[in-house]
C-alpha cells in the first residue's frame, strides 16, 4: 500500500489543474459575429462592436469561414416621434436567447444591448459606465513576444460626477470624449460659431428702401413692406410677398402731358418672389437666386394754372412684369437679417402711357431694373 506522501504527490497536481482550469478558461479568447440592422438615426455596427471590445479583452470578431463561439443578431429601430426599440438574439452552441429593450434614445438602447452581448461572451466583462479606450494596434516594428503572459487589467476611470446612478441606468448621456477629457483649453483665443435657431422653418416681416428704373421717365424711390418665409431643411427655399409704393425723384416733361407741364409720377406694385437654393458658406452669409412676378400701376399727375385757376391732369399706365434677381442676406444676429436685392424686370403689360386726351406720355422700355436695401426679422 503506497504511503500517504506518495499519494499526495500524485493527486496534488491533478487537483491544482482542476481548480485552475476555470480561471484559465476565463482568460482565453472567444470569437463572435454580429448581424446588425439599424435605423439611420441609430449607432452604426462599428460602434456596437467597439462597445463590446471595450468591455472585455477576450472578445474578437470571427474571421471569414471561422466558426464563432457566440453568434448575435441585433435590430435597432427608431421612428420619428416614438421611442427606440432594440432586440438582441444570441446563440451559443445550441442554446439561444433574446432580449428586447425600449428607451427614448437609440444610443441608450444600443449601449444596453452591447453590455448584454459582452456579458454573454465574458461573464467578467466590464459593467461600469466608464468604458476604457480600445487597445492600440501592435507596433509592426517591435518583435512579437515569445510565449503568453497574463493580461494586465486596465485601471478604472475615476468616478464621473454626472453618473446617473444604479436606479436609472449605467450609461451616462455625456459622450466618451467628455468622460476621458472633461475640459480643455484652446491653444489660442477663439470665438465660437454663432448657433442659429434649431428651427429649420422661419417667418418674419421686413422693410426695404426701393429704387425702380424704367416704369416712369425718372427713377422711382420709395419703401417696400415684406412678409417672408424660408426653410433650410433639405433643399433650402424662401418666398416673400412685397408691396411697394414709390414716387419719382424729379418731375418730367416727357410726352408733353397737359401741354408740356412737368409731371410727377407715383408707382404702386405688388410682387411675389421665390428663391432656391441658398449658398451659405457660413452662419451669417447667404446668397439666393430668385424669380418673381409682380403687378400694379403707374400714375402721372401734372398741375397747371389756367386763368388763375389750378387744374390737374392725370394719366395711368398698368404694370405687370416677371423678374429675376439675386438677394444677399447678412445675419449679424440670429433674428435679424440685412438684405440687398437687385435684378432686372421684364414687363409683360407695358401699354403706352397716355393722358386723358389720348396723347402719349411715356412708353416703358422692354427691360427695367429694381433695387432694394433693408432688413427683415426671422422667427
SELUMZA-323786 format. One record per residue (C-alpha): residue number from 1; residue in one letter; x, y, z. Coordinates in pm, whole numbers, plus 50000, padded with zeros to 5 digits. Layout:
SELUMZA-323786
PABA  num  residuo      x      y      z
PABA  NUM        A      X      Y      Z
...
END
This chain:
SELUMZA-323786
PABA  num  residuo      x      y      z
PABA    1        X  50000  50000  50000
PABA    2        X  50156  50331  49895
PABA    3        X  50249  50579  50159
PABA    4        X  50040  50891  50224
PABA    5        X  50321  51120  50098
PABA    6        X  50347  50937  49763
PABA    7        X  49965  50953  49718
PABA    8        X  49965  51330  49784
PABA    9        X  50242  51382  49530
PABA   10        X  50029  51216  49261
PABA   11        X  49691  51373  49347
PABA   12        X  49806  51731  49422
PABA   13        X  49895  51826  49059
PABA   14        X  49558  51692  48940
PABA   15        X  49375  51899  49199
PABA   16        X  49574  52207  49101
PABA   17        X  49488  52164  48732
PABA   18        X  49122  52105  48815
PABA   19        X  49100  52422  49028
PABA   20        X  49293  52644  48784
PABA   21        X  49110  52533  48469
PABA   22        X  48812  52774  48508
PABA   23        X  49041  53071  48574
PABA   24        X  49245  52991  48265
PABA   25        X  48933  52938  48060
PABA   26        X  48803  53277  48167
PABA   27        X  49107  53444  48007
PABA   28        X  49100  53257  47675
PABA   29        X  48997  53431  47356
PABA   30        X  48635  53400  47237
PABA   31        X  48516  53483  46888
PABA   32        X  48180  53633  46791
PABA   33        X  47982  53751  46488
PABA   34        X  47717  54024  46465
PABA   35        X  47435  54054  46214
PABA   36        X  47340  54421  46257
PABA   37        X  47042  54619  46127
PABA   38        X  46961  54972  46248
PABA   39        X  46770  55286  46151
PABA   40        X  46964  55583  46012
PABA   41        X  46941  55774  46342
PABA   42        X  47084  55482  46543
PABA   43        X  47452  55396  46603
PABA   44        X  47640  55208  46332
PABA   45        X  47760  54849  46359
PABA   46        X  48122  54959  46420
PABA   47        X  48017  55144  46736
PABA   48        X  47834  54839  46868
PABA   49        X  48138  54613  46809
PABA   50        X  48374  54867  46970
PABA   51        X  48149  54886  47279
PABA   52        X  48183  54509  47321
PABA   53        X  48559  54516  47278
PABA   54        X  48592  54795  47535
PABA   55        X  48414  54581  47794
PABA   56        X  48617  54263  47752
PABA   57        X  48969  54194  47628
PABA   58        X  48898  53835  47523
PABA   59        X  48635  53917  47256
PABA   60        X  48740  53901  46891
PABA   61        X  48534  53921  46573
PABA   62        X  48543  53586  46395
PABA   63        X  48724  53582  46062
PABA   64        X  48583  53458  45729
PABA   65        X  48499  53090  45745
PABA   66        X  48572  53075  46119
PABA   67        X  48314  52914  46345
PABA   68        X  48225  53174  46614
PABA   69        X  48181  53092  46980
PABA   70        X  47892  53340  47005
PABA   71        X  47657  53442  46719
PABA   72        X  47447  53756  46762
PABA   73        X  47177  53936  46568
PABA   74        X  47092  54298  46658
PABA   75        X  46791  54502  46545
PABA   76        X  46761  54876  46634
PABA   77        X  46464  55085  46529
PABA   78        X  46379  55450  46597
PABA   79        X  46077  55608  46429
PABA   80        X  46008  55981  46436
PABA   81        X  45813  56080  46746
PABA   82        X  45837  55730  46901
PABA   83        X  46066  55553  47145
PABA   84        X  46364  55350  47027
PABA   85        X  46339  54971  47034
PABA   86        X  46610  54708  47020
PABA   87        X  46632  54328  47008
PABA   88        X  46934  54107  47067
PABA   89        X  46931  53738  46966
PABA   90        X  47227  53538  47100
PABA   91        X  47324  53182  47006
PABA   92        X  47597  52997  47199
PABA   93        X  47636  52643  47074
PABA   94        X  47283  52500  47076
PABA   95        X  47140  52748  47327
PABA   96        X  46960  53062  47204
PABA   97        X  46811  53356  47392
PABA   98        X  46679  53703  47312
PABA   99        X  46639  54038  47488
PABA  100        X  46409  54330  47399
PABA  101        X  46485  54684  47528
PABA  102        X  46296  55011  47480
PABA  103        X  46413  55366  47559
PABA  104        X  46373  55722  47436
PABA  105        X  46730  55726  47296
PABA  106        X  46859  55484  47033
PABA  107        X  47213  55528  47171
PABA  108        X  47097  55414  47517
PABA  109        X  46932  55103  47371
PABA  110        X  47244  55019  47168
PABA  111        X  47471  55060  47474
PABA  112        X  47249  54836  47686
PABA  113        X  47246  54562  47420
PABA  114        X  47625  54588  47388
PABA  115        X  47659  54531  47762
PABA  116        X  47436  54220  47744
PABA  117        X  47637  54089  47447
PABA  118        X  47970  54148  47627
PABA  119        X  47848  53957  47935
PABA  120        X  47736  53670  47713
PABA  121        X  48089  53650  47572
PABA  122        X  48270  53711  47900
PABA  123        X  48087  53687  48237
PABA  124        X  48368  53901  48386
PABA  125        X  48318  54181  48132
PABA  126        X  48328  54544  48242
PABA  127        X  47982  54662  48359
PABA  128        X  48077  55016  48462
PABA  129        X  47953  55315  48263
PABA  130        X  48313  55431  48216
PABA  131        X  48444  55227  47926
PABA  132        X  48823  55203  47883
PABA  133        X  48971  55304  47547
PABA  134        X  49034  55040  47284
PABA  135        X  49388  54893  47291
PABA  136        X  49634  55033  47038
PABA  137        X  49720  54808  46742
PABA  138        X  50054  54627  46774
PABA  139        X  50362  54810  46650
PABA  140        X  50493  54628  46340
PABA  141        X  50850  54743  46421
PABA  142        X  50852  54567  46760
PABA  143        X  50914  54188  46751
PABA  144        X  50638  53969  46890
PABA  145        X  50687  53834  47239
PABA  146        X  50764  53468  47284
PABA  147        X  50513  53281  47499
PABA  148        X  50197  53402  47666
PABA  149        X  50171  53612  47975
PABA  150        X  49858  53703  48173
PABA  151        X  49680  54019  48060
PABA  152        X  49720  54312  48299
PABA  153        X  49377  54460  48378
PABA  154        X  49337  54825  48272
PABA  155        X  49289  55079  48553
PABA  156        X  48935  55200  48616
PABA  157        X  48845  55557  48532
PABA  158        X  48766  55798  48812
PABA  159        X  48404  55826  48919
PABA  160        X  48207  56050  48686
PABA  161        X  48025  56334  48875
PABA  162        X  47749  56314  48611
PABA  163        X  47686  55943  48667
PABA  164        X  47311  55879  48661
PABA  165        X  47309  55612  48935
PABA  166        X  47215  55247  48952
PABA  167        X  46844  55322  48977
PABA  168        X  46823  55472  48626
PABA  169        X  47095  55337  48401
PABA  170        X  47467  55263  48382
PABA  171        X  47521  55471  48073
PABA  172        X  47574  55848  48114
PABA  173        X  47446  56080  47845
PABA  174        X  47784  56252  47803
PABA  175        X  48000  56137  47517
PABA  176        X  48301  55916  47582
PABA  177        X  48530  56204  47485
PABA  178        X  48379  56416  47763
PABA  179        X  48436  56134  48012
PABA  180        X  48802  56096  47918
PABA  181        X  48873  56470  47875
PABA  182        X  48616  56662  48084
PABA  183        X  48754  57001  47986
PABA  184        X  49034  57156  47782
PABA  185        X  49172  57499  47696
PABA  186        X  49225  57609  47334
PABA  187        X  49580  57675  47221
PABA  188        X  49481  58026  47106
PABA  189        X  49186  58255  47190
PABA  190        X  48892  58155  46974
PABA  191        X  48541  58282  46913
PABA  192        X  48277  58008  46897
PABA  193        X  48049  57996  46596
PABA  194        X  47712  58157  46647
PABA  195        X  47443  57889  46655
PABA  196        X  47121  57989  46483
PABA  197        X  46783  57872  46599
PABA  198        X  46720  57499  46587
PABA  199        X  46406  57572  46383
PABA  200        X  46461  57499  46016
PABA  201        X  46146  57694  45917
PABA  202        X  46135  58069  45985
PABA  203        X  45892  58355  45910
PABA  204        X  45907  58727  45968
PABA  205        X  45837  59081  45839
PABA  206        X  46076  59328  45683
PABA  207        X  46112  59666  45515
PABA  208        X  46333  59790  45230
PABA  209        X  46418  60114  45054
PABA  210        X  46317  60054  44689
PABA  211        X  46454  60205  44368
PABA  212        X  46292  60131  44029
PABA  213        X  46435  60248  43699
PABA  214        X  46218  60211  43387
PABA  215        X  45849  60220  43485
PABA  216        X  45850  60603  43454
PABA  217        X  46071  60857  43274
PABA  218        X  46255  60931  43600
PABA  219        X  46371  60687  43873
PABA  220        X  46115  60598  44139
PABA  221        X  46219  60591  44505
PABA  222        X  46007  60456  44791
PABA  223        X  45958  60182  45051
PABA  224        X  45867  59814  45036
PABA  225        X  45683  59618  45305
PABA  226        X  45771  59246  45320
PABA  227        X  45631  58927  45472
PABA  228        X  45855  58625  45411
PABA  229        X  45913  58260  45498
PABA  230        X  46210  58030  45443
PABA  231        X  46340  57682  45521
PABA  232        X  46693  57539  45550
PABA  233        X  46594  57171  45572
PABA  234        X  46685  56959  45270
PABA  235        X  46687  57188  44965
PABA  236        X  46674  57547  45102
PABA  237        X  46397  57777  44976
PABA  238        X  46249  58119  45052
PABA  239        X  45931  58302  44949
PABA  240        X  45810  58651  45027
PABA  241        X  45526  58890  44936
PABA  242        X  45605  59259  44880
PABA  243        X  45408  59581  44848
PABA  244        X  45598  59885  44715
PABA  245        X  45492  60249  44698
PABA  246        X  45733  60496  44538
PABA  247        X  45749  60846  44391
PABA  248        X  45952  60992  44106
PABA  249        X  46275  61155  44219
PABA  250        X  46213  61451  43984
PABA  251        X  45933  61587  43770
PABA  252        X  45942  61511  43399
PABA  253        X  45812  61679  43086
PABA  254        X  45820  61356  42883
PABA  255        X  45542  61337  42627
PABA  256        X  45416  61688  42691
PABA  257        X  45142  61583  42935
PABA  258        X  44897  61871  42978
PABA  259        X  45071  62094  42729
PABA  260        X  45427  62019  42842
PABA  261        X  45380  62087  43212
PABA  262        X  45613  61895  43448
PABA  263        X  45468  61562  43560
PABA  264        X  45519  61381  43893
PABA  265        X  45486  61002  43893
PABA  266        X  45370  60751  44156
PABA  267        X  45417  60374  44146
PABA  268        X  45224  60105  44335
PABA  269        X  45335  59746  44287
PABA  270        X  45273  59411  44450
PABA  271        X  45527  59134  44394
PABA  272        X  45561  58766  44491
PABA  273        X  45912  58625  44488
PABA  274        X  46055  58274  44534
PABA  275        X  46421  58184  44585
PABA  276        X  46605  57849  44570
PABA  277        X  46864  57728  44656
PABA  278        X  47074  57924  44907
PABA  279        X  47452  57940  44906
PABA  280        X  47561  57952  45274
PABA  281        X  47939  57933  45327
PABA  282        X  47885  58015  45699
PABA  283        X  47617  58109  45953
PABA  284        X  47597  58479  45869
PABA  285        X  47615  58490  45487
PABA  286        X  47353  58374  45232
PABA  287        X  47304  58432  44860
PABA  288        X  46972  58344  44694
PABA  289        X  46895  58346  44317
PABA  290        X  46528  58447  44285
PABA  291        X  46240  58475  44038
PABA  292        X  45936  58699  44081
PABA  293        X  45603  58808  43935
PABA  294        X  45454  59148  44005
PABA  295        X  45177  59382  43900
PABA  296        X  45047  59731  43970
PABA  297        X  45007  60072  43809
PABA  298        X  45193  60397  43742
PABA  299        X  45018  60735  43781
PABA  300        X  45134  61061  43623
PABA  301        X  44998  61391  43751
PABA  302        X  45052  61747  43621
PABA  303        X  44929  62072  43772
PABA  304        X  44898  62400  43584
PABA  305        X  44742  62740  43629
PABA  306        X  44473  62830  43380
PABA  307        X  44318  63175  43421
PABA  308        X  44444  63194  43779
PABA  309        X  44285  62854  43848
PABA  310        X  44491  62545  43927
PABA  311        X  44397  62247  43706
PABA  312        X  44514  61886  43742
PABA  313        X  44566  61637  43460
PABA  314        X  44631  61267  43530
PABA  315        X  44740  60968  43326
PABA  316        X  44761  60598  43425
PABA  317        X  44954  60301  43289
PABA  318        X  44912  59937  43403
PABA  319        X  45215  59735  43506
PABA  320        X  45276  59358  43507
PABA  321        X  45625  59206  43490
PABA  322        X  45835  58896  43550
PABA  323        X  46171  58940  43717
PABA  324        X  46493  58767  43815
PABA  325        X  46723  58886  44091
PABA  326        X  46994  58798  44338
PABA  327        X  46932  58851  44708
PABA  328        X  47221  58883  44952
PABA  329        X  47149  58835  45323
PABA  330        X  47385  58915  45610
PABA  331        X  47284  58790  45957
PABA  332        X  47460  58987  46236
PABA  333        X  47227  58822  46493
PABA  334        X  47017  58502  46488
PABA  335        X  46693  58702  46449
PABA  336        X  46795  58993  46219
PABA  337        X  46896  58986  45850
PABA  338        X  47025  59276  45641
PABA  339        X  46917  59223  45279
PABA  340        X  47027  59358  44941
PABA  341        X  46822  59271  44633
PABA  342        X  46897  59366  44273
PABA  343        X  46785  59243  43932
PABA  344        X  46606  59319  43604
PABA  345        X  46230  59308  43541
PABA  346        X  46069  59211  43209
PABA  347        X  45736  59398  43163
PABA  348        X  45465  59184  43003
PABA  349        X  45199  59453  43023
PABA  350        X  45355  59792  42944
PABA  351        X  45090  59975  42747
PABA  352        X  45175  60321  42621
PABA  353        X  45136  60580  42895
PABA  354        X  44861  60824  42775
PABA  355        X  44677  61113  42928
PABA  356        X  44301  61175  42936
PABA  357        X  44307  61312  42582
PABA  358        X  44485  61005  42443
PABA  359        X  44818  61175  42395
PABA  360        X  45122  60958  42453
PABA  361        X  45314  61048  42768
PABA  362        X  45564  60764  42814
PABA  363        X  45628  60414  42676
PABA  364        X  45812  60187  42925
PABA  365        X  46126  60011  42793
PABA  366        X  46128  59630  42742
PABA  367        X  46357  59588  43046
PABA  368        X  46354  59779  43375
PABA  369        X  46566  59749  43689
PABA  370        X  46475  59725  44059
PABA  371        X  46695  59756  44369
PABA  372        X  46609  59706  44737
PABA  373        X  46810  59756  45057
PABA  374        X  46665  59688  45401
PABA  375        X  46626  59447  45689
PABA  376        X  46396  59163  45796
PABA  377        X  46324  58964  46111
PABA  378        X  46330  58582  46142
PABA  379        X  46132  58385  46399
END
